[in-house]
């Protein structure tokens, strides 16, 4: 296999040889005096574009008073694999300019940056329109326009999402097959959290290493073999000599020459941190200054051990990013609502709200990303300017054709190495998905797309989990009336705050969706495309719903029945993962059907059949925890309303209030491989 690094050994040689092949030029004519040619042609269109891009970068830098350290987001420093991004940007620009010459109506190519994560990346406790992906887009989009590329920013983050399953699978459904960079929030969990029941790691491998490899392989199989950037957003910082946890994994597993995943180091992978290293110089600068704690509005002082955490202990109370009292864009029309800024200081003026960044914090991260990716863009234009000089023939169309062909050779996708830590069943094959949760940007299909054409059930298809009329609703006359009051009387803080919350709610994009049904809705039938089911494994699962699972949602251990091609599947023939919260059913179709799983239709039937209350009482579902009744065992993760105390004040069995007719199941994901 020829590596990308080998293909990139100096475009003065590789690119020139491509030109010989494309244009039939003599090698001597192409290679003669490249430095002289570069000096003569350095005024090319690419040099002019670079000047414009650099001017846009300078505006970001000026906004932070020239503080380059604050904008340096790469936690592990620069790596050679950064040049993969640079080369891909150069190839995309060259292709765009060639198309523009060939077709005046051409409106430019896209560059797609996709974001994955939880409520942090979704912008909860603030505005979806001010979350860092959107903030990055506002800063970076105009810079990309200068080179003829349309920046497409896709935020597929969902509140309450863990790192495993839907966070690592279905990337094509979530972000689209054409994504160029994936920014993956690495927050609050280890990447393997939630994967323990699936046995994804080889016997001698770490589950964490296997989870990283699994995610990388899902990402790198996409058509554009995107760069993968792991993003750390927590504000608690490392001590002297330590690095943030995600960078430990990347440094030890990938960038260490003896690391188990070192064979992936040739791909564009890196670790980013927003409030770690970039704030170190500010921490040091204000080390001896008294600093107030965010939690009580700055009234109490931060101890020396608290100070590294810039969320709880901002470096400057009045200017928590070091330079500004507030973000440039607050997420709403300030002309209409001029007093919201002072009414909502936590969201509009602080770096963090709680564990969620506030608008100012998201702005910092967005600008850091914009500064990083615009640097890659500037370097791509340097590369193009030099290549233009080396390959210039006197005819611009021929020159651009040669450039595009040379760069296409350099950025061609690489073969993936054999799985190093991840078990072959999971890592060797593509995973096909039905994915209903919003937002999603790809064409992989939703649950509704996988419903069998002969299905006669009355399950809701691809709706909010608790049925029509629940979930996110469109802007209504009632919403408008709330904000009309705020606009009419800016000093009425109650109306202003009510409007603020309404605007904030409607700015969020994420919503958990799926097919949902009760017992009365009959049997949902799903047709599984078996054309690429190399291992004949099928996983069907529900979403997460806040901190705990509502008691009206089915427990898949007890309240569900499954059928394969019309025949019941016994409980011994499939596996339910997890206790009560976010459950999945795992089916080994090869065990159930033999080799026919790849030749015959696979119709999975799902029914809700709630366990009667009198039988629930016989289960060991409740326990006493810290003086309160709590669900445990197969009911762990359910809302505390599930359990109650008996007449003696002791934690009793399952409460009898559950109405079997109200119990519903929600199917949000299907994974087939």
C-alpha positions in Angstrom: 0.0 0.0 0.0 1.3 3.4 -0.9 1.0 5.8 2.0 -0.3 9.4 1.6 3.0 10.6 3.1 4.9 8.8 0.3 2.5 10.3 -2.3 3.2 13.7 -0.9 7.0 13.7 -1.2 7.3 17.1 -2.7 4.9 18.3 -5.3 7.8 19.8 -7.1 8.5 16.1 -8.1 5.1 14.3 -7.8 3.1 17.2 -9.2 5.5 17.8 -12.0 5.4 14.2 -13.0 1.6 14.3 -13.0 1.9 17.3 -15.4 4.2 15.4 -17.7 1.5 12.7 -17.9 -1.4 15.1 -18.3 0.0 17.6 -20.7 2.8 15.7 -22.4 5.4 18.2 -21.3 9.1 17.4 -21.2 10.3 16.8 -17.7 13.1 19.3 -18.2 10.6 22.0 -19.0 8.5 21.3 -16.0 11.3 20.9 -13.4 13.6 23.7 -14.6 14.3 26.4 -12.1 11.2 26.0 -9.9 12.3 28.7 -7.5 12.7 31.2 -10.3 9.3 30.2 -11.6 7.8 30.7 -8.1 9.3 34.1 -7.8 8.0 35.1 -11.3 4.5 33.7 -10.7 4.0 34.4 -6.9 1.4 37.0 -7.8 -1.0 34.3 -8.9 -4.6 34.2 -7.9 -3.7 32.0 -4.9 -1.3 34.5 -3.5 -4.1 37.1 -3.7 -6.5 34.7 -2.0 -4.0 34.0 0.8 -3.7 37.7 1.5 -7.5 37.9 1.9 -7.5 34.8 4.1 -4.7 36.1 6.3 -6.6 39.4 6.7 -9.6 37.4 8.0 -7.4 35.6 10.4 -5.9 38.9 11.6 -9.4 40.1 12.5 -9.9 37.1 14.8 -6.5 37.7 16.3 -7.2 41.4 16.7 -10.5 40.6 18.6 -8.3 39.0 21.3 -5.8 41.8 21.3 -3.2 39.8 19.4 -3.3 36.9 21.9 -2.1 33.9 19.8 -1.8 31.7 22.9 -5.5 31.9 23.6 -6.3 30.8 20.0 -3.8 27.9 20.0 -6.3 25.1 20.5 -4.1 22.0 19.6 -3.5 20.2 22.8 -0.8 18.0 21.4 0.9 20.6 19.2 1.1 20.3 15.5 1.6 17.0 13.7 2.7 16.0 10.2 -0.8 14.7 9.6 -2.1 18.3 9.7 -0.8 18.4 6.1 -3.5 16.0 5.2 -6.1 18.7 5.8 -3.9 21.3 4.1 -3.6 19.1 1.0 -7.3 18.3 0.9 -8.2 22.0 1.1 -5.7 22.8 -1.7 -7.3 20.0 -3.9 -10.8 21.4 -3.2 -9.8 24.9 -4.1 -8.0 23.8 -7.3 -11.0 21.8 -8.3 -13.3 24.8 -7.6 -11.1 27.2 -9.7 -11.0 24.6 -12.5 -14.8 24.3 -12.5 -15.2 28.0 -12.5 -13.1 28.2 -15.6 -15.1 25.5 -17.3 -18.5 26.6 -16.2 -19.3 30.3 -15.4 -22.5 29.2 -13.6 -20.6 27.0 -11.1 -21.2 28.3 -7.6 -18.4 26.7 -5.7 -17.6 23.5 -3.8 -18.4 22.8 -0.2 -16.1 22.2 2.7 -18.0 20.3 5.5 -17.2 20.4 9.2 -19.4 18.2 11.3 -19.7 18.3 15.1 -20.7 15.4 17.4 -21.4 15.6 21.1 -23.8 16.1 23.9 -25.7 19.0 25.3 -22.4 20.9 25.6 -21.9 21.0 21.8 -25.7 21.4 21.2 -25.6 24.7 23.2 -27.9 23.8 26.0 -28.5 26.5 28.8 -27.9 28.9 26.0 -28.8 29.3 22.3 -28.3 26.6 19.7 -27.4 29.5 17.4 -24.5 30.6 19.7 -23.1 27.1 20.3 -19.5 26.8 19.3 -20.1 25.1 15.9 -22.4 28.1 14.9 -19.8 30.6 16.4 -17.1 28.9 14.3 -19.3 29.2 11.2 -19.8 32.9 11.7 -16.1 33.5 11.9 -14.9 31.0 9.4 -17.6 31.1 6.7 -16.6 34.5 5.3 -13.0 33.5 5.2 -13.8 30.3 3.1 -15.9 32.5 0.8 -12.7 34.3 -0.2 -11.4 31.1 -1.9 -14.7 30.1 -3.5 -15.6 27.4 -0.9 -19.0 27.3 0.8 -18.5 26.3 4.4 -21.2 23.9 5.6 -21.3 23.5 9.4 -23.4 20.6 10.7 -24.1 20.2 14.4 -25.5 16.8 15.1 -25.0 17.0 18.9 -27.8 15.8 21.1 -28.4 16.5 24.8 -27.8 13.6 27.2 -25.9 11.6 24.6 -23.2 9.3 25.8 -20.1 8.4 23.8 -21.0 4.9 22.7 -23.4 3.5 20.2 -25.3 6.4 18.6 -22.3 8.6 19.5 -19.8 6.4 17.6 -22.0 4.6 15.0 -24.2 6.0 12.2 -21.8 8.8 11.4 -23.0 8.9 7.8 -26.6 9.3 9.0 -25.7 12.0 11.5 -23.2 14.1 9.5 -23.4 12.9 5.8 -20.9 10.9 3.8 -19.3 14.1 2.4 -18.0 15.5 5.7 -14.3 16.8 5.6 -13.6 17.3 9.3 -15.3 15.7 12.3 -15.0 17.5 15.6 -15.9 15.0 18.3 -16.7 16.4 21.8 -14.9 14.3 24.4 -16.7 15.3 27.5 -17.5 13.8 31.0 -17.1 10.2 29.9 -14.4 7.8 28.7 -15.1 6.9 25.1 -15.8 3.3 26.0 -18.5 4.2 28.5 -21.6 2.2 27.4 -19.7 -0.3 25.2 -18.9 -2.7 28.0 -21.8 -5.0 27.2 -20.8 -5.4 23.6 -17.4 -6.9 23.9 -15.8 -4.7 21.2 -12.2 -5.2 22.4 -9.8 -8.0 21.6 -8.8 -10.2 24.6 -5.5 -8.5 25.1 -6.6 -4.9 24.4 -7.9 -2.1 26.5 -11.7 -1.3 26.1 -10.8 2.4 25.8 -8.3 1.8 23.1 -10.8 -0.4 21.2 -13.5 2.3 21.5 -11.2 4.9 20.0 -10.3 2.6 17.2 -13.9 1.7 16.5 -14.9 5.4 16.2 -11.9 6.2 14.0 -12.7 3.3 11.7 -16.4 4.4 11.4 -15.2 8.0 10.6 -12.3 7.1 8.2 -14.6 4.8 6.1 -16.7 7.9 5.0 -16.1 8.9 1.4 -13.8 12.0 2.1 -11.9 10.1 4.9 -12.3 13.1 7.1 -9.9 14.5 9.7 -11.0 13.6 13.2 -10.4 16.2 16.0 -11.3 15.2 19.6 -12.5 18.3 21.4 -12.1 18.8 25.2 -14.3 21.6 26.6 -14.2 21.1 30.4 -12.7 24.0 32.3 -11.0 22.0 35.1 -7.3 22.0 34.1 -4.4 19.7 34.3 -1.7 20.1 37.0 2.0 20.6 36.1 3.3 17.9 33.8 -0.1 16.3 33.1 -2.2 16.4 30.0 -6.0 16.2 29.6 -7.4 12.7 29.5 -8.3 12.5 25.8 -4.8 13.6 24.9 -3.3 10.9 27.1 -5.2 8.4 25.0 -4.2 9.9 21.7 -0.6 10.5 22.7 -0.1 7.0 24.2 -2.2 5.0 21.7 -1.6 6.8 18.4 1.3 9.2 18.4 3.7 7.1 20.5 5.6 5.0 18.0 5.0 1.9 20.2 1.3 2.7 20.8 -1.3 0.1 19.8 -2.9 2.4 17.3 0.2 4.0 15.9 -0.7 2.7 12.4 -3.5 5.4 12.4 -1.0 8.3 12.9 -0.8 8.8 9.2 -4.5 10.0 9.2 -5.5 13.5 10.2 -6.2 12.9 13.9 -5.6 15.4 16.8 -6.7 16.4 20.2 -8.0 20.0 20.9 -8.6 21.8 24.1 -10.4 25.1 24.5 -10.0 26.1 28.1 -6.9 24.1 29.0 -3.6 25.1 27.5 -5.0 28.2 25.7 -5.8 29.8 29.1 -2.5 28.9 30.8 -0.9 32.2 30.3 -3.9 34.0 31.6 -4.0 31.8 34.7 -0.4 32.7 35.3 -0.9 36.4 34.6 -3.7 36.6 37.2 -2.4 34.0 39.6 -2.0 36.4 42.5 -5.2 38.4 41.8 -8.3 37.7 44.0 -10.8 35.8 42.0 -14.5 35.3 42.8 -16.5 32.0 42.3 -19.0 31.8 39.6 -21.5 29.8 41.7 -22.3 32.7 44.0 -21.8 35.6 41.6 -18.2 36.3 42.6 -19.0 36.9 46.3 -16.7 34.2 47.7 -13.0 33.8 46.8 -11.4 31.0 44.9 -8.7 29.0 46.7 -5.4 28.3 45.0 -6.6 24.8 44.1 -9.8 26.1 42.6 -8.1 28.7 40.3 -7.1 26.4 37.4 -10.9 25.9 36.8 -11.8 28.9 34.7 -15.5 27.9 34.7 -15.8 28.3 38.5 -13.0 30.9 38.9 -12.8 33.2 35.9 -9.4 34.8 35.3 -11.1 38.2 35.3 -14.6 38.5 36.6 -15.7 41.3 34.3 -14.0 39.9 31.2 -14.1 36.1 31.6 -12.4 35.3 28.3 -9.6 37.7 29.3 -10.8 40.5 27.0 -14.5 40.9 26.6 -17.5 41.6 28.9 -19.8 39.8 26.5 -19.9 37.9 23.2 -20.4 39.8 19.9 -23.6 37.8 19.1 -25.9 36.9 22.0 -28.4 34.7 20.1 -31.3 37.2 19.8 -32.2 40.6 18.3 -30.8 43.1 20.8 -32.7 46.0 19.1 -36.0 44.3 20.0 -34.9 43.2 23.5 -32.3 45.7 24.8 -32.6 44.7 28.4 -32.1 40.9 28.1 -28.4 41.4 28.3 -28.5 42.7 31.9 -31.5 40.4 32.9 -29.6 37.3 32.0 -25.9 37.9 33.0 -25.1 34.3 33.6 -25.9 33.3 30.0 -24.8 36.5 28.3 -21.7 37.6 30.2 -20.0 34.6 31.8 -17.7 32.0 30.4 -19.8 29.1 31.8 -23.4 28.6 33.0 -22.7 25.4 34.9 -21.0 22.5 33.1 -22.3 24.1 29.9 -20.3 27.0 28.4 -22.2 30.2 28.2 -22.4 32.3 25.1 -19.0 33.9 25.7 -17.4 30.5 26.3 -18.9 29.1 23.0 -17.6 32.2 21.2 -14.0 31.5 22.4 -14.2 27.9 21.2 -15.7 28.9 17.9 -13.1 31.5 17.2 -10.3 29.1 18.3 -11.5 26.5 15.7 -11.9 29.2 13.1 -8.3 30.4 13.7 -7.0 26.8 13.4 -8.9 25.9 10.2 -8.2 29.2 8.6 -4.5 28.5 9.2 -4.9 25.3 7.3 -6.6 27.3 4.6 -3.7 29.8 4.4 -1.2 27.0 4.2 -3.2 25.4 1.4 -3.0 28.6 -0.6 0.8 28.7 0.0 0.9 25.1 -1.4 -1.3 26.1 -4.4 0.8 29.2 -5.1 4.0 27.2 -5.2 2.4 24.4 -7.3 1.0 26.9 -9.7 4.5 28.3 -10.2 6.0 24.9 -10.8 3.3 23.7 -13.2 2.5 26.9 -15.1 2.3 26.3 -18.8 1.1 29.6 -20.0 -2.5 28.3 -20.3 -4.4 28.7 -17.0 -6.9 26.0 -17.8 -4.2 23.5 -18.5 -2.3 24.5 -15.4 -5.3 24.1 -13.2 -6.1 20.7 -14.7 -2.6 19.6 -13.9 -2.8 20.9 -10.4 -6.1 19.3 -9.7 -4.8 15.9 -11.0 -1.6 16.1 -9.0 -3.4 17.0 -5.8 -6.1 14.4 -6.3 -3.3 11.8 -6.3 -2.0 13.1 -3.1 -5.3 13.1 -1.2 -6.7 9.8 -2.4 -8.2 7.9 0.6 -5.8 5.4 2.3 -6.6 1.8 3.2 -7.3 1.2 6.8 -4.9 -0.9 8.8 -6.2 -4.2 10.2 -8.0 -3.8 13.6 -5.4 -3.5 16.3 -7.5 -3.4 19.5 -11.1 -3.7 18.3 -12.7 -7.1 17.9 -13.1 -8.0 14.2 -16.9 -8.5 14.4 -17.2 -4.8 15.2 -14.3 -3.2 13.4 -13.8 -5.0 10.1 -17.1 -4.2 8.5 -19.4 -1.3 7.8 -22.4 -0.7 10.0 -25.7 0.2 8.3 -28.0 2.3 10.3 -31.5 3.6 10.7 -31.2 6.8 12.8 -34.2 9.0 13.7 -32.9 11.4 16.2 -32.6 15.0 15.0 -30.7 16.7 13.6 -29.3 14.4 11.0 -27.6 15.5 7.8 -27.0 12.2 5.9 -29.0 9.9 3.7 -28.6 6.7 5.6 -32.3 6.5 6.5 -34.5 6.7 9.6 -36.6 4.1 11.3 -39.5 5.0 9.0 -37.4 4.1 6.0 -36.9 0.6 7.4 -40.5 -0.2 8.2 -41.7 -3.2 6.2 -44.1 -2.4 3.4 -46.7 -4.8 4.8 -46.6 -3.4 8.3 -50.1 -2.7 9.7 -49.2 -1.4 13.1 -50.2 2.0 14.4 -46.8 2.9 15.9 -45.8 6.5 15.4 -43.0 6.7 12.8 -40.1 9.0 13.4 -41.9 11.2 16.0 -41.1 12.5 19.4 -40.9 9.7 22.0 -44.1 10.6 23.8 -46.3 10.9 20.8 -47.6 13.8 18.6 -47.8 17.2 20.2 -44.8 16.5 22.5 -41.2 17.4 21.8 -40.0 20.5 20.1 -42.8 22.5 18.5 -42.8 25.2 15.9 -43.0 28.8 16.8 -46.6 29.5 17.8 -48.9 32.5 18.3 -48.5 31.9 22.1 -44.7 32.2 21.8 -45.0 35.4 19.8 -47.4 36.8 22.4 -44.9 36.2 25.1 -42.1 38.0 23.2 -44.5 40.8 22.1 -44.9 41.6 25.8 -41.2 41.8 26.3 -40.7 44.0 23.3 -43.5 46.3 24.4 -42.1 46.8 27.9 -38.3 46.1 28.1 -38.4 47.0 31.9 -40.8 44.2 32.7 -38.2 41.7 33.7 -40.8 38.9 34.0 -41.9 39.2 30.4 -38.3 39.7 29.2 -37.1 36.6 31.0 -40.1 34.6 29.7 -39.3 35.6 26.2 -35.6 34.8 26.7 -36.4 31.3 27.7 -38.8 30.9 24.8 -36.2 32.1 22.3 -33.6 29.9 23.8 -35.8 26.8 23.6 -36.7 27.4 19.9 -33.0 27.9 19.0 -32.1 24.3 19.9 -31.9 21.8 17.1 -31.6 18.5 18.9 -34.6 16.3 19.5 -34.8 12.6 20.4 -37.1 10.9 17.9 -38.1 7.4 16.9 -40.9 4.9 16.3 -43.1 4.7 19.4 -46.0 2.5 20.3 -48.1 0.9 23.1 -49.5 -2.6 23.3 -52.6 -1.5 21.5 -50.6 -0.4 18.5 -49.7 -3.9 17.5 -46.6 -5.3 16.1 -44.1 -3.0 14.4 -42.4 -4.8 11.5 -39.0 -3.7 10.3 -37.3 -5.0 7.1 -33.5 -5.3 7.5 -31.4 -4.9 4.3 -29.2 -7.9 4.5 -27.0 -7.0 1.4 -24.1 -5.8 3.6 -24.7 -7.9 6.8 -21.4 -9.7 6.7 -21.7 -10.8 10.3 -25.5 -10.9 10.5 -25.6 -8.9 13.7 -28.6 -6.7 14.5 -28.9 -4.1 17.3 -32.1 -2.3 18.0 -32.2 0.5 20.7 -33.8 3.4 22.4 -32.5 6.8 23.2 -31.7 8.5 26.5 -34.3 10.7 28.1 -32.8 13.1 30.6 -31.1 12.1 33.8 -33.5 9.2 34.4 -35.9 7.0 32.4 -39.6 7.9 32.7 -41.6 5.1 34.3 -44.0 5.0 31.3 -41.2 3.8 29.0 -41.0 0.0 28.6 -38.3 -2.0 30.3 -36.9 -4.1 27.5 -36.0 -6.9 29.9 -39.7 -7.4 30.7 -42.1 -5.4 28.6 -41.0 -6.4 25.0 -41.6 -9.2 22.6 -39.6 -9.8 19.4 -40.3 -11.9 16.3 -38.1 -13.0 13.4 -40.0 -13.5 10.1 -43.2 -14.0 12.1 -41.8 -16.5 14.6 -41.3 -15.5 18.3 -37.7 -15.1 19.5 -37.3 -16.4 23.0 -35.5 -14.4 25.7 -32.6 -16.9 25.6 -32.1 -16.1 21.9 -31.2 -12.4 22.2 -29.4 -10.1 24.7 -30.7 -6.9 26.3 -27.8 -4.6 27.2 -27.8 -2.2 30.1 -30.2 -2.1 33.1 -33.1 0.2 32.6 -31.7 3.3 31.0 -31.1 3.3 27.3 -31.5 -0.3 26.4 -30.6 -2.3 23.3 -31.6 -5.7 22.0 -28.8 -7.6 20.3 -29.6 -10.4 17.8 -27.2 -12.8 16.3 -29.1 -13.6 13.1 -26.6 -16.2 12.0 -27.4 -18.2 15.2 -31.1 -17.7 14.5 -31.2 -18.3 10.8 -27.9 -19.8 9.8 -26.4 -18.6 6.4 -29.9 -17.6 5.3 -29.4 -14.3 7.1 -27.6 -13.0 4.1 -29.9 -14.5 1.5 -33.4 -14.2 2.8 -35.5 -11.2 4.0 -35.1 -10.4 7.6 -38.3 -9.0 9.1 -38.0 -8.1 12.8 -41.3 -7.7 14.7 -41.5 -5.7 17.9 -44.5 -5.7 20.3 -45.0 -3.9 23.7 -46.3 -6.3 26.3 -46.1 -4.7 29.7 -45.5 -6.9 32.7 -48.6 -6.9 34.9 -48.4 -4.9 38.2 -48.8 -7.9 40.4 -45.8 -9.5 38.7 -43.8 -6.4 39.1 -44.3 -6.6 42.8 -42.5 -9.9 42.8 -39.3 -8.3 41.3 -36.4 -7.0 43.3 -36.7 -3.6 41.6 -36.2 -1.2 44.5 -33.6 -0.5 47.1 -32.8 2.1 49.7 -30.0 4.4 48.6 -28.9 7.4 50.8 -32.2 7.2 52.7 -34.4 7.2 49.6 -36.0 4.6 47.5 -34.3 4.0 44.2 -34.6 1.6 41.3 -31.9 -1.0 40.8 -30.9 -4.2 39.0 -32.8 -4.4 35.6 -34.7 -1.2 36.6 -31.6 0.8 37.4 -31.7 4.2 35.7 -35.5 4.6 36.0 -37.1 7.7 37.7 -37.3 7.5 41.5 -41.1 7.6 41.1 -40.9 3.9 40.3 -40.3 3.0 43.9 -42.0 4.0 47.2 -41.9 3.3 50.9 -44.2 0.9 52.6 -46.2 1.5 55.8 -43.2 0.8 57.9 -41.2 3.5 56.1 -39.1 0.9 54.3 -38.4 0.9 50.6 -41.1 -1.3 49.1 -41.7 -3.0 45.8 -42.6 -1.4 42.6 -45.5 1.1 43.0 -48.8 -0.1 41.7 -49.6 3.2 39.8 -48.2 2.0 36.5 -50.9 1.7 33.9 -50.0 -1.0 31.4 -52.0 0.8 28.7 -49.7 3.8 29.2 -46.4 2.0 28.8 -44.8 2.6 25.5 -41.6 1.6 23.8 -39.4 3.9 21.6 -37.1 2.5 18.9 -34.6 5.2 17.9 -31.7 3.2 16.3 -31.1 0.1 14.3 -27.5 -1.1 13.6 -27.0 -4.0 11.1 -23.6 -5.3 10.1 
